[in-house]
């Protein structure tokens, strides 16, 4: 099955585009189709590029200053690609990779398309969150059931708030066991955006400003920030006057506004950006690891994946490089192993830097329950910690195991298998999420509901910590 995300870009922008590609794949679990070697002929364009666009569901146009240099739009490959995607009614998102303004041609034909600033880490995080919902959770069809989080990219998105949107929001709450048709949500229908609950608070936006409400709908932190992220470890990144800082759950400023970008905390460290480089700030505001990396990921298993001079490696909490930056791509550690790419193939390294599993996979996911999803050719399966294939590569896509079951895709349908490869829930759904607290959210046609591990549909979510667990993974807009 073809990749669901097609990336269009200028060859001269390859390095930056591949950084964005890696970020999207790492944070969404969806592999992107991208032309690596360039287009050599019209025949190749027709047979390869058009086929990839047709199979995709999302078209990401990596816009840069190079596009303003185009003089013949009929002959430019990227212009032809986006025109074809438009004709095929693909969802198109502009990802601005260097801050360049749209040229008159692109503004005229595509100015109303969604636009994302790739230099804004929070905007990219929200894009990844939206991609997951667009491609995995949303029912198929032209109507958008979920509203993009935080900064909406399409200026006209506010007009999409309709009775069907409010009804869907109402349904999201009622599905947790209250079948009363008159049920009302605790959050007033006055916000432009509502993001996932985390640690009892959800970020909300109104008239371009952001704050936080509690699960009763009470506005706990005033909507006064230009941008805002999720709470983690009692801290949340917020933006004011073009700089990022951190506040606590009472709205007190705990780290001053001085960073160009900031992510939520992972443990006692948060990734921050300053002057085009990235580092880590400690829980009390001390910059424990200076901003010197080209890219940086959150800490996991006391190690963080960082990029330096185009290569990836790992540092510890003191900032010391414990696994050399020599890999072409890399992901965070999970269960003591991390997927890394070298010379176009993926393998796994241990936290001591030793290469545990050979570089032979076309793609590799994180370990969970001692198994990891891997791709060989166009098919996915699972390997164990010594690299032995324990579930054959026969699926079109596979997610990591969660609570003993893994979501898999076969012929465009989703279901669940156990660690022995047995089908536990038939592959019959249009979309599915991993199990959490004993239930999984699935879609069939226009209907979304929970199933339990036996496949029983329409079950209740009985977790008392609804908002801090399931809701933080499923955005309730």
C-alpha positions as CSV (number, residue, x, y, z in Angstrom):
1,X,0.0,0.0,0.0
2,X,1.3,3.5,-0.9
3,X,2.3,6.0,1.7
4,X,-0.5,8.3,2.8
5,X,1.7,11.4,2.9
6,X,3.3,12.8,-0.3
7,X,6.0,15.4,0.1
8,X,6.8,17.9,-2.8
9,X,10.0,19.9,-2.5
10,X,12.8,21.6,-4.4
11,X,16.0,19.5,-4.6
12,X,18.1,22.4,-3.3
13,X,16.1,22.2,0.0
14,X,16.7,18.5,0.5
15,X,18.5,18.7,3.8
16,X,15.9,20.8,5.6
17,X,13.0,18.9,4.0
18,X,14.4,15.5,5.2
19,X,14.7,16.9,8.7
20,X,11.0,17.8,8.5
21,X,10.2,14.4,7.0
22,X,12.0,12.7,9.9
23,X,10.1,14.7,12.4
24,X,6.7,13.9,10.8
25,X,7.4,10.2,10.5
26,X,8.7,10.0,14.1
27,X,5.8,11.8,15.6
28,X,2.9,10.4,13.5
29,X,4.0,6.8,12.7
30,X,3.1,7.5,9.1
31,X,5.9,7.1,6.4
32,X,6.1,9.9,3.8
33,X,6.6,9.3,0.1
34,X,9.4,11.5,-1.2
35,X,11.3,11.6,-4.4
36,X,15.0,11.0,-3.4
37,X,16.8,10.8,-6.6
38,X,15.0,13.4,-8.7
39,X,12.8,13.2,-11.7
40,X,14.6,12.4,-14.9
41,X,11.8,12.2,-17.5
42,X,8.2,12.8,-18.3
43,X,7.7,9.1,-18.3
44,X,9.1,8.7,-14.8
45,X,6.8,11.6,-13.7
46,X,3.7,9.9,-15.0
47,X,4.5,6.4,-13.8
48,X,6.0,7.3,-10.4
49,X,5.0,10.7,-9.2
50,X,1.4,10.7,-10.3
51,X,0.9,7.2,-8.9
52,X,2.3,8.3,-5.5
53,X,0.0,11.4,-5.4
54,X,-3.0,9.3,-6.3
55,X,-2.4,6.9,-3.5
56,X,-1.7,9.6,-0.9
57,X,-4.3,11.2,1.3
58,X,-2.2,14.2,2.4
59,X,-0.1,16.4,0.1
60,X,2.7,18.4,2.0
61,X,4.1,21.2,-0.2
62,X,7.5,22.3,1.2
63,X,7.6,25.9,0.3
64,X,10.8,27.9,0.3
65,X,12.4,31.0,-1.3
66,X,13.3,28.8,-4.2
67,X,9.7,28.7,-5.3
68,X,9.7,32.5,-5.8
69,X,12.4,32.0,-8.4
70,X,10.1,30.0,-10.7
71,X,9.6,31.7,-14.1
72,X,7.7,29.0,-15.9
73,X,5.1,27.3,-13.7
74,X,3.9,25.0,-16.4
75,X,7.4,23.4,-16.6
76,X,8.2,23.4,-12.9
77,X,7.8,20.0,-11.4
78,X,6.6,21.1,-8.0
79,X,4.0,23.4,-9.5
80,X,2.8,20.5,-11.7
81,X,2.6,18.2,-8.6
82,X,0.5,20.6,-6.6
83,X,-1.8,21.3,-9.5
84,X,-2.3,17.6,-9.9
85,X,-2.9,17.1,-6.2
86,X,-5.5,19.9,-6.4
87,X,-7.3,18.2,-9.3
88,X,-7.4,15.0,-7.3
89,X,-8.9,16.8,-4.3
90,X,-6.1,15.9,-2.0
91,X,-5.8,17.7,1.4
92,X,-3.0,20.2,0.7
93,X,-0.9,21.8,3.5
94,X,1.9,24.3,2.8
95,X,4.9,23.8,5.1
96,X,7.1,26.9,5.0
97,X,10.7,25.8,5.5
98,X,12.5,29.1,5.6
99,X,10.0,31.9,6.3
100,X,9.6,33.0,2.7
101,X,6.3,34.6,1.7
102,X,4.2,33.0,-1.0
103,X,4.9,34.3,-4.5
104,X,2.0,36.0,-6.3
105,X,1.3,32.8,-8.3
106,X,1.1,30.5,-5.2
107,X,-0.8,33.1,-3.3
108,X,-3.4,33.5,-6.1
109,X,-4.0,29.8,-6.6
110,X,-3.3,28.3,-3.2
111,X,-3.4,31.2,-0.7
112,X,-6.3,29.8,1.2
113,X,-4.7,26.5,1.8
114,X,-3.5,25.6,5.3
115,X,0.0,26.9,6.1
116,X,2.5,25.8,8.8
117,X,5.7,27.5,9.8
118,X,8.3,24.7,10.1
119,X,10.5,27.0,12.2
120,X,7.8,27.0,15.0
121,X,8.2,23.7,16.9
122,X,4.8,24.0,18.5
123,X,3.2,24.5,15.1
124,X,4.9,21.4,13.8
125,X,3.9,19.5,16.8
126,X,0.3,20.4,16.2
127,X,0.6,19.5,12.5
128,X,1.8,16.0,13.5
129,X,-1.1,15.7,15.9
130,X,-3.5,16.7,13.2
131,X,-1.9,14.3,10.7
132,X,-2.5,11.4,13.1
133,X,-6.2,12.3,13.3
134,X,-6.6,13.0,9.6
135,X,-5.0,9.7,8.5
136,X,-5.9,7.4,11.4
137,X,-8.8,8.6,13.4
138,X,-11.1,10.6,11.2
139,X,-13.8,8.8,9.3
140,X,-13.2,8.8,5.5
141,X,-15.1,11.3,3.5
142,X,-14.9,15.0,2.6
143,X,-16.3,16.4,5.8
144,X,-13.7,17.3,8.5
145,X,-15.0,15.9,11.8
146,X,-12.1,17.2,13.9
147,X,-10.9,20.7,14.1
148,X,-7.2,21.5,13.8
149,X,-5.6,22.2,17.2
150,X,-4.3,25.5,18.5
151,X,-3.2,27.8,15.7
152,X,-5.5,26.9,12.9
153,X,-3.8,27.1,9.5
154,X,-6.8,27.9,7.3
155,X,-8.0,31.4,8.0
156,X,-11.5,30.3,7.2
157,X,-11.6,27.4,9.6
158,X,-13.7,29.2,12.1
159,X,-16.6,29.1,9.7
160,X,-16.6,25.3,10.0
161,X,-18.1,25.4,13.5
162,X,-21.6,24.2,12.8
163,X,-24.3,22.2,14.4
164,X,-22.7,19.0,13.1
165,X,-19.4,20.0,14.7
166,X,-21.1,20.8,18.1
167,X,-23.0,17.5,17.8
168,X,-19.8,15.6,17.3
169,X,-18.3,17.3,20.3
170,X,-21.4,16.3,22.3
171,X,-21.1,12.8,21.1
172,X,-17.4,12.6,22.2
173,X,-18.6,13.2,25.8
174,X,-21.7,11.1,25.7
175,X,-19.8,8.0,24.4
176,X,-18.2,7.6,27.8
177,X,-21.3,6.1,29.3
178,X,-23.9,8.9,29.4
179,X,-26.6,8.1,26.9
180,X,-28.8,11.1,27.8
181,X,-29.5,12.9,24.6
182,X,-29.6,16.2,26.4
183,X,-26.1,15.9,27.7
184,X,-24.1,19.1,27.6
185,X,-20.4,19.6,27.7
186,X,-18.9,21.5,30.5
187,X,-16.9,23.7,28.2
188,X,-18.9,26.5,26.6
189,X,-19.1,26.7,22.8
190,X,-17.2,30.0,22.6
191,X,-13.7,29.0,21.9
192,X,-12.1,28.8,18.5
193,X,-9.9,25.8,19.5
194,X,-9.8,23.3,22.3
195,X,-6.8,21.0,22.7
196,X,-6.2,17.8,24.7
197,X,-6.5,17.8,28.5
198,X,-3.2,17.2,30.2
199,X,-2.8,17.2,34.0
200,X,-6.4,18.5,34.4
201,X,-6.0,21.5,32.1
202,X,-6.7,22.0,28.4
203,X,-5.4,24.8,26.2
204,X,-8.1,26.9,24.6
205,X,-8.0,29.7,22.0
206,X,-10.2,32.6,21.3
207,X,-9.6,35.6,19.0
208,X,-6.0,34.5,18.5
209,X,-5.1,34.3,22.2
210,X,-4.6,31.2,24.3
211,X,-5.2,30.1,27.9
212,X,-6.3,27.1,29.9
213,X,-9.6,25.7,31.3
214,X,-10.2,22.9,33.8
215,X,-12.4,19.8,33.2
216,X,-15.4,21.8,34.5
217,X,-14.9,24.4,31.8
218,X,-13.7,27.1,34.2
219,X,-11.0,29.3,32.7
220,X,-8.1,28.8,35.1
221,X,-5.5,30.8,33.1
222,X,-6.5,33.8,31.1
223,X,-6.4,33.7,27.3
224,X,-3.6,36.2,26.8
225,X,-0.8,34.2,25.2
226,X,0.1,34.2,21.5
227,X,0.6,30.5,21.6
228,X,0.7,27.7,24.1
229,X,1.5,24.0,24.6
230,X,0.3,21.2,26.8
231,X,1.1,20.9,30.5
232,X,3.6,18.3,31.6
233,X,5.3,18.0,35.0
234,X,3.3,21.0,36.2
235,X,4.8,23.3,33.5
236,X,3.5,24.5,30.1
237,X,5.3,26.4,27.3
238,X,3.6,29.7,26.4
239,X,4.5,32.4,23.9
240,X,4.3,36.1,24.5
241,X,5.7,38.9,22.4
242,X,7.4,36.4,20.0
243,X,9.3,34.7,22.8
244,X,8.6,31.5,24.7
245,X,8.7,30.8,28.4
246,X,7.0,28.5,30.9
247,X,4.2,28.9,33.4
248,X,2.9,26.7,36.2
249,X,-0.7,25.4,36.7
250,X,-1.6,28.6,38.5
251,X,-0.4,30.8,35.6
252,X,2.7,32.0,37.4
253,X,5.7,32.6,35.2
254,X,8.4,30.1,36.2
255,X,10.8,30.5,33.3
256,X,11.2,33.9,31.6
257,X,10.3,34.5,28.0
258,X,13.5,34.3,26.2
259,X,13.4,31.3,23.8
260,X,12.5,31.2,20.1
261,X,10.7,27.9,20.6
262,X,9.9,25.5,23.4
263,X,8.4,22.1,23.8
264,X,6.6,20.5,26.8
265,X,8.7,18.9,29.5
266,X,9.8,15.3,29.3
267,X,10.9,14.5,32.8
268,X,12.9,17.3,34.1
269,X,14.0,18.7,30.8
270,X,12.3,20.5,27.9
271,X,13.7,21.1,24.4
272,X,14.2,24.8,23.7
273,X,15.4,26.7,20.7
274,X,17.5,29.9,20.6
275,X,19.1,31.6,17.6
276,X,18.5,28.6,15.3
277,X,19.9,26.0,17.6
278,X,18.4,23.6,20.2
279,X,19.2,22.6,23.7
280,X,17.5,21.7,27.0
281,X,16.2,23.8,29.9
282,X,16.0,22.3,33.4
283,X,12.9,22.2,35.5
284,X,13.8,25.4,37.4
285,X,14.9,27.4,34.4
286,X,18.6,26.6,34.3
287,X,19.8,25.9,30.8
288,X,21.4,22.6,31.6
289,X,22.4,21.8,28.0
290,X,23.3,24.7,25.8
291,X,21.5,25.4,22.5
292,X,24.1,24.1,20.1
293,X,22.3,21.3,18.2
294,X,20.7,21.5,14.8
295,X,17.7,19.4,16.1
296,X,16.8,17.8,19.4
297,X,14.2,15.4,20.7
298,X,12.9,14.9,24.2
299,X,14.7,12.7,26.7
300,X,13.7,9.0,26.9
301,X,15.4,6.4,29.0
302,X,17.8,9.2,30.2
303,X,19.0,9.7,26.6
304,X,18.1,12.3,24.0
305,X,18.4,12.1,20.2
306,X,20.2,15.1,18.7
307,X,21.4,16.2,15.3
308,X,24.8,17.8,14.7
309,X,26.1,18.7,11.3
310,X,23.6,16.6,9.5
311,X,24.1,13.4,11.6
312,X,22.3,12.0,14.5
313,X,23.4,10.6,17.9
314,X,22.5,10.6,21.6
315,X,23.5,12.6,24.6
316,X,22.9,12.0,28.3
317,X,21.4,14.3,30.9
318,X,24.7,16.1,31.3
319,X,24.9,16.9,27.6
320,X,27.7,14.5,26.9
321,X,27.6,12.7,23.6
322,X,27.4,9.0,24.6
323,X,26.5,7.6,21.1
324,X,28.4,9.5,18.3
325,X,26.4,11.6,15.9
326,X,27.0,9.4,12.9
327,X,23.6,8.2,11.8
328,X,21.5,9.5,8.9
329,X,18.3,9.4,11.0
330,X,17.4,8.2,14.5
331,X,14.5,7.9,17.0
332,X,14.1,8.0,20.7
333,X,14.9,5.1,23.0
334,X,12.3,2.6,24.1
335,X,12.9,-0.4,26.3
336,X,16.6,0.1,26.0
337,X,16.8,0.1,22.1
338,X,16.5,2.9,19.6
339,X,15.9,2.7,15.8
340,X,18.6,4.3,13.7
341,X,19.2,4.6,10.0
342,X,22.5,4.2,8.2
343,X,23.0,4.1,4.4
344,X,19.3,4.0,3.8
345,X,18.5,1.0,6.1
346,X,17.2,0.9,9.6
347,X,18.5,-1.1,12.6
348,X,18.7,-0.7,16.4
349,X,21.3,0.4,18.9
350,X,21.5,-0.3,22.6
351,X,21.9,2.5,25.1
352,X,25.6,1.8,25.4
353,X,26.0,2.5,21.7
354,X,26.4,-1.1,20.5
355,X,24.5,-2.0,17.4
356,X,22.1,-4.7,18.5
357,X,20.0,-5.4,15.4
358,X,21.5,-5.2,11.9
359,X,20.6,-2.4,9.4
360,X,18.3,-4.2,7.0
361,X,14.9,-2.7,7.4
362,X,13.2,-0.1,5.2
363,X,11.6,1.4,8.3
364,X,11.6,0.6,12.0
365,X,9.4,1.6,14.9
366,X,9.8,1.7,18.7
367,X,9.9,-1.4,20.9
368,X,6.9,-2.0,23.1
369,X,6.2,-5.3,25.0
370,X,9.6,-6.5,23.7
371,X,8.4,-6.3,20.0
372,X,8.9,-3.7,17.4
373,X,7.1,-3.0,14.1
374,X,9.4,-3.1,11.0
375,X,8.9,-2.6,7.3
376,X,10.5,-4.8,4.6
377,X,9.6,-3.7,1.2
378,X,6.0,-2.6,1.3
379,X,4.9,-4.9,4.2
380,X,5.1,-4.7,7.9
381,X,5.7,-7.2,10.6
382,X,7.3,-7.5,14.1
383,X,10.7,-8.5,15.4
384,X,12.0,-9.3,18.9
385,X,14.9,-7.9,20.7
386,X,17.5,-10.0,18.9
387,X,16.1,-9.1,15.5
388,X,14.2,-12.3,14.7
389,X,11.0,-11.9,12.8
390,X,8.2,-13.3,15.1
391,X,5.2,-12.0,13.1
392,X,5.6,-12.1,9.4
393,X,5.8,-9.0,7.3
394,X,2.4,-9.2,5.6
395,X,0.6,-6.1,6.8
396,X,0.2,-2.8,5.0
397,X,1.0,-1.0,8.2
398,X,1.5,-1.8,11.9
399,X,1.6,0.2,15.1
400,X,3.6,-0.7,18.3
401,X,2.0,-3.1,20.8
402,X,0.0,-1.6,23.6
403,X,-1.5,-3.6,26.4
404,X,-0.7,-6.8,24.6
405,X,-2.3,-5.9,21.2
406,X,-1.1,-4.2,18.1
407,X,-3.2,-2.3,15.5
408,X,-2.5,-3.5,12.0
409,X,-3.8,-2.5,8.6
410,X,-4.6,-5.0,5.8
411,X,-6.2,-4.1,2.5
412,X,-7.2,-0.7,3.9
413,X,-8.9,-2.0,7.0
414,X,-7.7,-2.0,10.6
415,X,-7.8,-4.6,13.3
416,X,-5.7,-6.0,16.2
417,X,-3.4,-8.9,16.7
418,X,-1.8,-10.4,19.8
419,X,1.9,-11.1,20.3
420,X,1.7,-14.5,18.7
421,X,0.3,-12.9,15.5
422,X,-3.3,-14.2,16.1
423,X,-6.1,-11.9,14.9
424,X,-8.0,-10.9,18.0
425,X,-10.1,-8.1,16.4
426,X,-11.0,-8.6,12.8
427,X,-9.4,-6.1,10.3
428,X,-12.7,-4.4,9.4
429,X,-12.4,-0.8,10.6
430,X,-11.7,2.3,8.6
431,X,-9.5,3.7,11.3
432,X,-8.2,2.7,14.8
433,X,-6.1,3.8,17.7
434,X,-4.0,1.7,20.0
435,X,-5.5,0.3,23.2
436,X,-5.3,2.4,26.4
437,X,-6.9,1.5,29.7
438,X,-8.5,-1.6,28.2
439,X,-10.3,0.1,25.3
440,X,-9.5,1.3,21.7
441,X,-11.2,4.0,19.7
442,X,-12.2,2.8,16.2
443,X,-14.1,4.1,13.2
444,X,-16.5,2.3,10.8
445,X,-18.1,4.5,8.2
446,X,-19.2,7.7,9.8
447,X,-19.4,6.1,13.3
448,X,-16.7,6.2,16.0
449,X,-16.8,4.2,19.2
450,X,-14.8,2.2,21.7
451,X,-14.1,-1.5,21.6
452,X,-12.7,-3.8,24.3
453,X,-10.0,-6.4,23.8
454,X,-12.6,-9.0,22.7
455,X,-13.8,-6.7,19.9
456,X,-17.1,-5.9,21.7
457,X,-18.3,-2.6,20.3
458,X,-19.8,0.4,22.1
459,X,-18.2,-0.3,25.4
460,X,-17.9,2.4,28.1
461,X,-14.6,4.0,29.1
462,X,-14.6,3.5,32.8
463,X,-11.3,5.2,33.6
464,X,-11.9,7.8,36.4
465,X,-9.0,9.8,35.0
466,X,-10.6,10.2,31.6
467,X,-9.2,13.6,30.8
468,X,-5.7,12.9,31.8
469,X,-5.4,9.5,30.0
470,X,-7.6,8.9,27.0
471,X,-8.5,12.5,26.3
472,X,-4.9,13.6,26.1
473,X,-4.4,11.2,23.3
474,X,-7.7,11.9,21.5
475,X,-8.2,15.6,20.9
476,X,-11.7,16.7,22.0
477,X,-12.5,19.9,20.0
